[in-house]
Amino acid sequence: MTIAPASGANLNISPKRVTFDRSHRSGSVFIFNQGSGPGTFDISLVDRVMMPDGQILPLADALAKPETKAIADRVRSAKNVLQVSPRRVTLDPGQGQTIRLRMIGAADEPGASELRSHLTISTLPPREAGTTAEAAAAAATPQGELRFQINALLGLSIPAIVRLNELDMRAGIENARISYEQLAPSLGAPAVRTAILTLELVRQGANSLFGNVEIRTLGDLKPLPLGMARGVGVYPEIERRTIRITLTRVPSPAEHLEVTFTDDDTSPGKLLAKLIL
């Protein structure tokens, strides 16, 4: 996972998520500037909420909207039980930094299976990106117009999850169906009839899900599936998430498809759900 701010920094972060429980109270994340310029980054814990279509929204925004408030109310924050260090770093090209997270105090939330916040890395604009009133006036055109430079501040987030009880990770696949759309396979190519599999990944246990969806022809042992979605999560504030996966070809009417969801969290590769179409 990377971000490339305007400064020329290009940040990579690993792993994609970090989890804690009573036996594992500390963790670390490594960030690396693989870009051509230096960058300064703020590091914080931010609460976010997942919507049934997979969108991740700032919790404050979701709480303020009637249509998303009911889901947002179910989020249980981990901000009060996690400590992060450092909180700001400046990285030259080719330089990395380990971010350490540690559980502090007792993590307890009645009725909750896990707490979650998102470790968020935000870019800061370089010093030369700003300007003074004098500099702005000096940059004015002969017609008295001011010229502005806009610098985008980018960021990335990974979930930081605190599990409170014994792990309960179960899943199901429901309402799978194939539809067809006219899509261009690449930029500039003509649109062709394309098969899209839509399904609902159902969280049946108390804990969040994180894993990979694959679609194959039943009995096919080829290494490449017809379609896949990696790193799919379903957080406790929702019971099900809708996923759309573009297939590499249109299946024939005689083909049966096998849709699987495998864990990529505590037991990588473990089959959690399967459906035959």
C-alpha positions in Angstrom: 0.0 0.0 0.0 1.5 3.4 -1.0 0.8 7.1 -1.2 2.7 9.6 -3.4 2.3 13.2 -2.2 3.3 16.2 -4.3 6.6 16.5 -2.5 8.0 13.5 -4.3 7.8 11.2 -1.3 6.2 7.8 -2.0 5.2 6.0 1.2 4.9 2.2 1.5 3.4 0.7 4.6 3.4 -2.9 5.9 1.5 -4.9 7.2 -2.0 -4.0 6.0 -3.5 -4.4 9.4 -2.4 -4.9 13.0 -4.3 -6.9 15.7 -4.0 -7.1 19.5 -5.5 -9.3 22.2 -4.7 -10.1 25.9 -1.7 -12.2 24.9 -0.4 -9.9 22.2 -0.3 -6.4 23.6 2.2 -4.7 21.2 2.8 -4.5 17.5 4.7 -2.6 14.9 4.2 -1.2 11.4 7.0 -0.2 9.0 6.8 2.7 6.7 9.3 3.3 3.9 9.8 6.3 1.6 10.5 4.8 -1.8 10.0 8.1 -3.6 12.4 10.6 -5.1 11.9 13.4 -2.4 11.7 13.7 1.3 8.3 13.8 3.2 7.0 14.6 6.6 4.1 12.5 7.9 1.7 12.8 10.8 0.8 9.5 12.5 -2.5 9.2 14.4 -5.4 7.0 15.4 -8.6 7.9 13.6 -12.0 6.3 14.0 -13.7 5.2 10.7 -16.8 3.2 9.8 -17.4 0.6 7.1 -20.6 0.8 5.0 -22.3 -2.3 3.4 -20.8 -1.4 0.0 -17.3 -1.4 1.4 -16.8 2.4 1.7 -14.7 3.5 4.7 -16.0 6.8 6.1 -14.7 9.1 8.9 -16.8 8.2 11.9 -17.7 11.9 12.6 -19.0 12.3 9.1 -21.1 9.1 9.3 -22.5 10.1 12.7 -23.7 13.4 11.3 -25.8 11.8 8.5 -29.2 10.2 9.4 -28.7 7.5 6.7 -25.4 6.2 8.1 -25.8 7.1 11.8 -27.2 3.7 12.9 -24.2 1.9 11.5 -21.7 4.5 12.9 -23.2 4.1 16.4 -22.0 0.5 16.4 -18.3 1.3 16.0 -16.3 0.7 19.2 -13.1 2.8 19.2 -9.7 1.5 20.2 -8.2 5.0 20.6 -8.3 5.0 24.4 -6.4 1.7 24.7 -3.7 2.0 22.1 -0.5 4.1 22.3 1.3 5.1 19.1 5.0 6.2 18.8 6.3 8.3 17.1 3.6 10.7 16.1 5.5 12.5 13.4 8.4 11.5 11.1 10.4 13.0 8.3 11.8 10.5 5.8 14.4 11.0 3.1 14.2 8.9 0.0 15.1 5.3 0.8 14.6 5.9 4.5 12.2 3.9 6.7 10.7 4.1 10.2 9.1 1.6 12.5 5.9 2.7 14.2 5.2 1.0 17.5 1.7 0.4 18.9 1.0 -0.8 22.5 -2.1 -1.6 24.5 -2.4 0.4 27.6 -4.7 -0.3 30.5 -7.5 -2.8 30.4 -9.4 -3.2 27.1 -13.0 -3.8 28.0 -16.2 -2.8 26.3 -19.4 -4.6 27.4 -21.1 -6.3 24.6 -18.3 -5.7 22.1 -16.2 -8.5 20.5 -13.4 -6.1 19.4 -12.4 -2.5 19.3 -11.0 -0.8 16.2 -9.4 2.5 15.1 -7.3 3.2 12.1 -3.6 4.0 12.1 -3.5 6.9 9.8 -0.4 8.3 8.0 -1.0 11.8 6.6 1.4 13.9 4.6 2.3 17.4 5.6 3.1 20.0 2.9 6.8 21.1 2.6 7.7 24.4 4.1 8.1 26.0 0.7 4.5 25.0 -0.2 3.2 28.0 1.9 3.3 31.6 1.1 3.2 35.0 2.8 0.9 37.9 1.9 3.9 39.7 0.5 4.8 36.7 -1.7 1.3 36.4 -2.9 1.1 40.1 -3.8 4.5 39.9 -5.6 3.1 37.0 -7.7 0.1 39.0 -8.8 -0.2 39.5 -12.6 -0.2 43.0 -14.1 -4.0 42.8 -14.2 -4.0 42.5 -10.4 -4.9 38.8 -10.4 -3.5 36.5 -7.7 -2.1 33.1 -8.6 -2.5 30.2 -6.2 -0.8 26.8 -5.8 -2.9 24.0 -4.5 -1.1 21.2 -2.6 -3.1 18.0 -2.0 -2.6 16.3 1.4 -2.8 12.6 1.0 -3.0 9.8 3.6 -3.5 6.1 4.1 -5.0 4.1 6.9 -4.8 0.5 8.2 -7.1 -1.0 10.8 -5.7 -1.5 14.4 -8.0 -4.1 16.0 -8.1 -5.1 19.7 -9.9 -8.4 20.2 -11.6 -8.7 23.6 -12.8 -12.3 23.6 -12.0 -15.7 22.2 -11.9 -15.4 18.4 -15.2 -16.1 16.6 -14.6 -15.7 12.8 -17.2 -17.4 10.7 -18.5 -16.4 7.2 -21.0 -17.1 4.5 -21.6 -16.2 0.9 -25.1 -15.3 -0.2 -27.0 -13.7 -3.1 -24.3 -14.4 -5.7 -25.3 -13.6 -9.3 -23.7 -12.8 -12.6 -24.5 -9.7 -14.6 -23.1 -8.3 -17.8 -21.8 -4.9 -18.8 -20.0 -3.3 -21.7 -16.6 -2.5 -20.3 -13.3 -1.6 -21.9 -10.6 -4.1 -20.9 -7.9 -1.4 -21.1 -7.5 2.4 -21.7 -8.4 3.2 -25.3 -9.7 -0.3 -26.1 -13.3 -0.8 -27.3 -15.9 -1.9 -24.8 -16.7 -5.6 -24.8 -19.4 -7.8 -23.0 -17.9 -8.4 -19.5 -19.2 -10.7 -16.8 -19.4 -9.3 -13.3 -20.1 -11.5 -10.2 -21.9 -9.7 -7.4 -22.1 -11.3 -4.0 -22.7 -10.6 -0.3 -20.0 -11.7 2.1 -21.8 -12.4 5.4 -20.1 -12.0 8.8 -21.6 -14.8 10.9 -19.3 -14.7 13.9 -18.7 -11.9 16.4 -15.3 -10.8 15.0 -14.5 -9.0 11.8 -13.5 -10.9 8.7 -10.4 -10.3 6.5 -9.6 -12.6 3.6 -9.7 -13.3 -0.1 -12.5 -14.1 -2.5 -11.8 -16.3 -5.5 -14.1 -17.5 -8.4 -13.1 -20.6 -10.3 -14.8 -23.1 -12.6 -15.8 -26.1 -10.5 -13.0 -28.7 -10.6 -10.6 -26.4 -12.5 -7.0 -26.8 -11.1 -5.5 -23.9 -13.0 -3.5 -21.5 -10.8 -5.3 -18.4 -12.0 -9.0 -17.9 -11.0 -11.7 -16.4 -13.2 -11.8 -13.5 -10.7 -10.6 -12.5 -7.3 -10.7 -9.8 -4.6 -7.9 -9.7 -2.1 -7.9 -8.2 1.4 -11.6 -8.0 1.8 -12.8 -7.0 5.2 -16.2 -7.0 7.0 -16.1 -5.1 10.3 -18.4 -5.7 13.3 -20.6 -2.6 12.6 -22.1 -4.4 9.5 -23.3 -8.0 9.0 -22.8 -8.2 5.3 -20.8 -6.4 2.6 -21.6 -6.3 -1.1 -18.7 -7.1 -3.5 -18.4 -6.9 -7.2 -15.7 -8.8 -9.1 -15.0 -8.6 -12.8 -14.4 -12.0 -14.4 -11.6 -12.6 -16.9 -14.1 -14.1 -19.4 -17.8 -14.9 -19.8 -18.6 -18.3 -18.3 -20.4 -20.8 -20.6 -24.0 -21.8 -19.7 -22.7 -25.3 -18.8 -20.1 -24.2 -16.4 -20.6 -24.3 -12.6 -18.6 -21.7 -10.6 -17.1 -22.2 -7.2 -16.9 -19.1 -5.1 -14.6 -19.3 -2.0 -13.7 -17.0 0.8 -10.4 -17.8 2.6 -9.0 -16.3 5.8 -5.9 -14.0 5.5 -5.8 -13.1 9.2 -5.2 -15.6 12.0 -5.2 -18.7 9.8 -4.1 -17.7 6.3 -5.6 -20.0 3.6 -8.3 -21.5 5.8 -11.6 -21.9 4.0 -14.3 -19.9 5.7 -17.1 -20.0 3.1 -17.9 -21.7 -0.2 -20.8 -21.4 -2.7 -21.4 -23.3 -6.0 -23.2 -21.4 -8.8 
